[in-house]
Amino acid sequence: MNIEGLKVAQEGVAEFADIDAIMREQAGFRMGPFELMDLTGLDVSHPVMESIYNQFYQEPRYRPSPITAIRSVGGLIGRKAGAGFYRYVDGQKQLPATAAVPTARPASVWVSHADERGHAMAVKLIGALGMTTEAGNHPSAEALIVVTPLGLDATTCALQEGLDPTRVVAIDTLLPLEATKRRTLMTTPATSAAMREAAHGLFGSDGVPVTVIRDSAGFVAQRIISCIVNIASDIAQQRIATPVDIDLAVNLGLGYPKGPLALGDVIGPHLVLTVLRNLERLTGDMRYRPSPWLWRRAGLKLSLLAEEQ
């Protein structure tokens, strides 16, 4: 979780506190990556990340971030120093002020059909928020355009579908929208401030917090969760530990809501595989290449916990 969280921050997609909030309240983890690193201290976690990377001969999946190197040199190592990714006063983490939810709402909403699963989830949520989505294969001239990418960014969705990028806002639908305690929206670099505010106002109108991030292949939760599942799959593929033992070790050692392979099963191996393949295609980064353990079981519709007979 830490390495991909750092990559998200390095790309300027979202602030440290926003990434943590998404992973806690949308993805259901006890702590986000930056809270966790502040707790352990970069004097511990940064050398460990560098050591793992070098022990695996610069395996791209384990590539550390310059963020932790720079902050370590500067003494911003975490809670024990009074400052890390957060400031601490009398041991209490200081959080940035939360902006008020905009009162604006769009005049109308159209949801892309490119991913029918995501389309259905978004339409259901928008209906519960008191709006009816436009029918048809094309949005009207004034509509907020909602896309539901898996592993893609909002810009790619707009370009592939010929949509007006000034009106496009993406919503993360990897996890069930009705079960999450936070929603993540994503804009293109061209999305107008008015459409951004209208989307935030709509999706936050029932009191569920909304985080709006900059354009990113795979949002935040999609990227981090898929990388966690993929690394666990590769550990199983290399026979370093059994699938059951991998999940048990992560549950006991890190307190994840589920073991990584069980989490992959709940989400669906085919969805995790889609996210990773799109991330790899868009970024060209080998850190996202899917493990054979994952793509074989996704294709065969087997549990990620299933061992070979």
C-alpha positions, 0 to 999 in steps of 0.5 A: 500500500505504501509504495503505490500511495507514494506513487499517487502522491508523487504524480500530484494526484491528491494530497497525503490526507486525501489519499489516507481518507480514501483508503480508510473510508472508501476502501475500508482500511484502518489506516492510509499509507501516510498515517501508517508510515508516520506511525512506523517512522521513515527511519524504519520504513524507508530503508526497508523499502529500499532493501526489498527493492534491491534484494529483488534486483530492482523489481519495478513492483517494489520501486521506492519513491524519492518522497521518502528519501527526501523527507528522511534526510529532512528529519520529517520521519513521522510521529516520533519526531513531531512531523512527518506527512502530518504535523503532531501537536502534543502527539495529536495529528493535525488535519487540514480543514475540510472544505464545505460541500458545494450547493451547486447541482448539475441541470442534468446528468448523462452516464457513459455506457462504456462500462455497463457495470459502472453505468448501472452503479452510477445511475442507481446512486444518482437516482438515490440522490434525487436526479434522473439520468439522461437516456440515450447514447449521447449527452445533451449540450448542458449535461454533466458527463459522468464516466466510470473507468477501471484503470483508465483516467478521465481524459482517456475516457473523454477521448475514446468516447468523443466526449466534451472534456470540459464537462467530464467527471469520473467516479470510482466504481470498483467498490460498491457505492452504497457500501462506502463511506467516501466517494472519489471523483476525478476530473480531466485537466479541462473540466470546468470549475462549474462542472467540478462543483456541480458534480461534487455538490450532487455526489455529496448531497446525502452527507457522504464525504467526497474527495475530488482528485486530479486525473489519474489512471486508476483513481487512488483506491483502484491503483492501491488495492489492485497492486496489493492483490497483484503483489500477493498473487505474485508471492503465491506464484513464486511459492514463497508462502501458501495463499492462506498463509499470505492472507493470514500474515497480512491480517495479523501483521497489517490489520487489513480488512481482508487478506489481499487474496480474499480481497481480490476475490470479493472485488473479482479477479477479473476486475482487478486484472482489468485495472492492472492491464489498463494501468500498464497500457496507459503508463507503460510502467512494468510495476503494473504487469499482472501476475500469472497467478492472477490472470490465470485464475481470473480467466478460469474463474477460480478463487485467488486462494485456490492452490493447484491440485 
